[in-house]
Amino acid sequence: MVSFAAPGDTDLDGQVTVFDLVAIISAGRYQTGLASDWSEGDFSYDGQTGIFDLVEIESAGVYNQGSYFPAATAVTTGIVAVPEPATWLLAAAGFLSLAGRRRRLGRRQSSDLSGGSATAFLRPEHCHPHPADPPAPADPGRSP
């Protein structure tokens, strides 16, 4: 069966969604000058993925509008759009790496605050009066 595909529909499921935009970015060809095809975001047929391809998506007016095919009357298809497992794995890997980085930064900051070199200079034994400061008054209840 031959069918029409709207600009932006990288997975050819009849809809232009955020999953298609993720596929374009994940392909790693956007604005690189490297050769690309439809599944990597080349909708202007110039052999590369760039800003003109995003203009094609916008001008088609089908982004996030559901199916761009006319409603089936006599024959219904049993095709259901399911996100690629690689998309979910990519998103999960990104979230895990961000969580790990946040955890490492949190440990580093708490170790600095619990007696690391940054707070050592704030301890009283490291504080020396400035030579121009007047001497502290003697404690009246203390005898010499």
Sequence and secondary structure as in RCSB ss.txt:
>XXXX:A:sequence
MVSFAAPGDTDLDGQVTVFDLVAIISAGRYQTGLASDWSEGDFSYDGQTGIFDLVEIESAGVYNQGSYFPAATAV
TTGIVAVPEPATWLLAAAGFLSLAGRRRRLGRRQSSDLSGGSATAFLRPEHCHPHPADPPAPADPGRSP
>XXXX:A:secstr
      TT TT SS B HHHHHHHHHTT BTT  B  GGGT  SSSSBBSHHHHHHHHHHT BTSS  S   SS 
         HHHHHHHHHHHHHHHHHHHHHHHHHHHHHTT HHHHTTSGGG    TTS      TT   
